[in-house]
Each structure stands twice: as C-alpha cells, then as structure tokens.
Amino acid sequence: MKYAFILGRVYTLSVAELLAVLEKTDASLNLTGEPVKILEASEEILIVETEKPLNVERLQKKLGGVIKILEVIDVIKKREQDSINFALKHYFKPSVLKKQFFKEYKGKMQFGISIYILDMALLQRPQPNPRDKNQGVYNSVFSEPKRVGMMIKNALTDAGQSIRLVLPEYNSLSLASVVVTKNLLLQKGAEICILAAQNNIFTAKTLAVQDFEDYGRRDYQRPVRDEKQGMIPPKVAQIMLNLSGCKNGNTILDPFCGIGTLVQEGLLLGFRMIGSDINKAAIKGSEQNLEWFRNRYKIAPGKYGVEVCDAKNISGLIAKSNQKVSAIVTESTLGPIYGKYPTPVEIQKNFKDLEKLYIDSFGDFNKFLLKGARIVICIPAYRKNRDQYEMFPNLDFAKALGYNLVDIISPAIVKRYKFLKLTSRNTAIYDRKDQIVAREIMIFEKN
Ligand SMILES: C[S@@+](CC[C@H](N)C(=O)[O-])C[C@H]1O[C@@H](n2cnc3c(N)ncnc32)[C@H](O)[C@@H]1O
C-alpha cells in the first residue's frame, strides 16, 4: 500500500514525528516496527510504502504534524516539458474515477482538487517554446487545479453524473483541511490529489484530514490559559510526545507543566501522565484544565496527577508516586519574557541561568530514569535572521550527566532529503514569525 502524508508548516518536525511513529510496532495502527520505505519526499509531502493497510483514522488523530493522509492510487509518467493537465489527459476516465476515487453517495456529489509539489523546480518552470509541437500546452502551475478539476468534472458530466467542483483559492494549489471538512468532500465524493514531480505524477485520494476544530478547542476552550508564560501548541506537544519512544500505557513526566498542555495531549495519546511545576497558580490552572479535559475527552480516572514541585527536586515526588517514569517530555521555562529583541548579553545570561537549572534538574532525573529513557525538551533559541538562530551554546552538561543527544532524524535520511532543516547538532526548531523566542526541540537518551 502506498500512502502520502501532507506535512505541516514546520515540515522537518512533521517528518521526524512521522518516521518515529511509523517505525514503531503498534498493532492498533497496523504497524510492524519495520523501517518504512520512503518513496518520495518534499517540503509538502512524504510518500511511503507499507506492507499492510494502515489504520489511517487513528494515525491522523495521533500525528500533530500531518495535515492529511492520502492513499496513492497510480503513478503516471510525465515528460519534463509537459504540464500537469497534459500528462493526465487520458487518465481520468469515468470508470477509473468511480472505482478508484469516489465514495458512493446518493445526494448531489461534490469533489475537490489539490495539487502538491514533489519537485519545487516545477514552480519555476521556464516558458516553453510554442514552436515545439511535442510538448504539452504550458500554463502557470497555479491554473492546474482548475484545468485538472474541469477535466474530471467534464468526464463525469458526460457520463451523466452531475457533480460540484471545489477549487483551491486564487494562487493556491491545494485545499485547506478546513475546506475539505466543511464541504464534506470525503463523505459526498472525494478530494482528488495530484502529487507532481518533474518526471512523474502520483494520483491519490484523501482518506483523513486533521481535525482543526478539535485542536482549536484543546487550545482555546480550556478554562485557564497563560499568555504570559506561554503555552505549547497542542500539535507541537503531540509531536514531542511521539518522539519520546514510549508505548501506550507508559508514564511520562512533564516537570515544567505550566497549565498542562503536554499532560492533556499525553492522555489523549494513551499515556499515563505526571505533571509538576514550581508555580502554585500554574498547577491550579492545570487541575482546572485537566478536569475539563477529562470530562470532554472521556479519559478514565487515575491516569494523571499534577503537583507543585521544583524540577530540581522532582525525584522525591516520583519515588512517592511509586510509578516508573518511561520518559520526560517537557517545555522548560524559556527564561524572561522580552518586549523587544534581547541584547546578546541578555541572551547569554539567560542561557547561563538555564544551564544551571538543567544541570540540577537533569542530575535529579538521573535518580529515576532508566537506561534508554528519553528526555524530549524544548529550550529557547533566538532568531537572528530568516534561517539562523542564536542557540543554547553548549550541551556538554548533558553528556557529563550521562545523556546522549539523539539525532531527531537519522543522518541517512537527512543526507537524502536536502530540504530538511536541521540545526548543526541535528535538532529541530519550531518557530512562528511573530515570536522573538523560538523553541529548539531536542531528544536526549540516558546511557
Ligand atoms: C513555558 S512554561 C510551560 C508551559 C506548558 N508547556 C504549557 O503549555 O502550559 C514553563 C513553566 O516552567 C515553570 N518553572 C520555572 N522554573 C521551574 C522549576 N525550577 N521547576 C519547575 N517548574 C519551573 C514555570 O512556572 C512555567 O509554568
């Protein structure tokens, strides 16, 4: 079976999460724990081949960094000079469409069309020579969704099927997941996706899309929010939890839990969670949020606990709890909140203060973490320009305490896919344009 995963905005993290999940043994997702075979990858898509059909609905709910999951139907050869619609001219026959792409539906059917680019050179295709009789008609790639969509619609109309076409917005090639959901495309027809490279095209249909409304609820409808300290977005929390290497039912600790985002997301992924924070008000907020969350998402009682505690002394609390902590997943304090970009002196002072905190905390974690247990942590990084950050200077403290830094994506994959954006130490950055402080996400493993 071939599947395509449409990646989120911070695609490097999406790839890291996806590979970590796909390579795990998980009967509920039909995963065997074998390394997955990657067929193609770009900043937008990762295409894989698996032996067994995946449980796509569950997988979509589990992955914070994947926007859609598609089933790949066919691969079609394309000459470099051909436009996408030209290459597909003879492909979309009514019989193929009905059998391979469309759901049975009694009412007025509708379908959407999205194009994803596997080879970014396609976006800068040179104008063809109009005297060359062998080439397909060239059009801007942005006119392709409409051309391909009309081709399909006309084929179906000619076969007696009346159908509505939903197109991406002007200057966009693909439909947002909200459009797919709001138009009920997966129920009333299909979203047909074209994954285009220079020399071939994959045709695919969407099987699942990210539930954007639910992520909004999990973030904004909580009784307590803390704009000042900041909260990790639920999707990023999911990605970090999925990088922990933990299995369903394992216990994960967040010793800087704030108002409990990682705790709630961990519960939803099937882990037991312990949250702690030095700040009493944060723990009160966590308690309120988690009570709301537990009821809203029907989490069985006894799956979590939150307490006030300094991360530097957390081992005492863990010993009392009698639980085996399989991993730590946390967003530590990012340091002071700056109104404007901090000076180099301020940045270095923050890093020094954080280093002290990490030395004491990681030292205390040593008392209960077992060999192989992971710490997935995000620490601050300051944007210098578009792709460069002032990063925490030195991770030697972790090595000295018995933790190895783990590559967030294996070097072989990084070598093969040049578009992946990793730091020089093979960690990944999550940032947003409007924020001064970005988050560097890293994985340590106890040796
Ligand atoms: C960036 S916030 C974490 C937010 C959390 N991820 C969320 O989404 O709600 C960092 C938290 O670290 C806590 N903190 C700072 N120093 C601490 C320490 N020594 N031990 C435990 N918690 C600490 C702060 O009170 C703050 O709530």
Ligand as a Chemical Component Dictionary entry (heavy atoms), coordinates in Angstrom:
data_LIG
# 
_chem_comp.id                   LIG 
_chem_comp.type                 NON-POLYMER 
_chem_comp.pdbx_formal_charge   0 
_chem_comp.three_letter_code    LIG 
# 
loop_
_chem_comp_atom.comp_id 
_chem_comp_atom.atom_id 
_chem_comp_atom.alt_atom_id 
_chem_comp_atom.type_symbol 
_chem_comp_atom.charge 
_chem_comp_atom.model_Cartn_x 
_chem_comp_atom.model_Cartn_y 
_chem_comp_atom.model_Cartn_z 
_chem_comp_atom.pdbx_ordinal 
LIG C1  C1  C 0  6.933  27.753 29.218 1  
LIG S1  S1  S 1  6.108  27.280 30.669 2  
LIG C2  C2  C 0  5.457  25.717 30.290 3  
LIG C3  C3  C 0  4.115  25.823 29.644 4  
LIG C4  C4  C 0  3.459  24.489 29.374 5  
LIG N1  N1  N 0  4.202  23.718 28.401 6  
LIG C5  C5  C 0  2.031  24.713 28.898 7  
LIG O1  O1  O 0  1.745  24.528 27.705 8  
LIG O2  O2  O -1 1.217  25.111 29.703 9  
LIG C6  C6  C 0  7.418  26.926 31.752 10 
LIG C7  C7  C 0  6.994  26.585 33.158 11 
LIG O3  O3  O 0  8.154  26.260 33.913 12 
LIG C8  C8  C 0  7.895  26.580 35.264 13 
LIG N2  N2  N 0  9.165  26.587 36.011 14 
LIG C9  C9  C 0  10.141 27.509 36.016 15 
LIG N3  N3  N 0  11.150 27.110 36.821 16 
LIG C10 C10 C 0  10.804 25.896 37.334 17 
LIG C11 C11 C 0  11.439 24.961 38.194 18 
LIG N4  N4  N 0  12.629 25.190 38.746 19 
LIG N5  N5  N 0  10.769 23.828 38.463 20 
LIG C12 C12 C 0  9.552  23.569 37.961 21 
LIG N6  N6  N 0  8.919  24.412 37.153 22 
LIG C13 C13 C 0  9.526  25.568 36.824 23 
LIG C14 C14 C 0  7.171  27.903 35.180 24 
LIG O4  O4  O 0  6.389  28.140 36.353 25 
LIG C15 C15 C 0  6.305  27.714 33.929 26 
LIG O5  O5  O 0  4.997  27.330 34.262 27 
# 
loop_
_chem_comp_bond.comp_id 
_chem_comp_bond.atom_id_1 
_chem_comp_bond.atom_id_2 
_chem_comp_bond.value_order 
_chem_comp_bond.pdbx_ordinal 
LIG C1  S1  SING 1  
LIG S1  C2  SING 2  
LIG S1  C6  SING 3  
LIG C2  C3  SING 4  
LIG C3  C4  SING 5  
LIG C4  N1  SING 6  
LIG C4  C5  SING 7  
LIG C5  O1  DOUB 8  
LIG C5  O2  SING 9  
LIG C6  C7  SING 10 
LIG C7  O3  SING 11 
LIG C7  C15 SING 12 
LIG O3  C8  SING 13 
LIG C8  N2  SING 14 
LIG C8  C14 SING 15 
LIG N2  C9  SING 16 
LIG N2  C13 SING 17 
LIG C9  N3  DOUB 18 
LIG N3  C10 SING 19 
LIG C10 C11 SING 20 
LIG C10 C13 DOUB 21 
LIG C11 N4  SING 22 
LIG C11 N5  DOUB 23 
LIG N5  C12 SING 24 
LIG C12 N6  DOUB 25 
LIG N6  C13 SING 26 
LIG C14 O4  SING 27 
LIG C14 C15 SING 28 
LIG C15 O5  SING 29 
# 
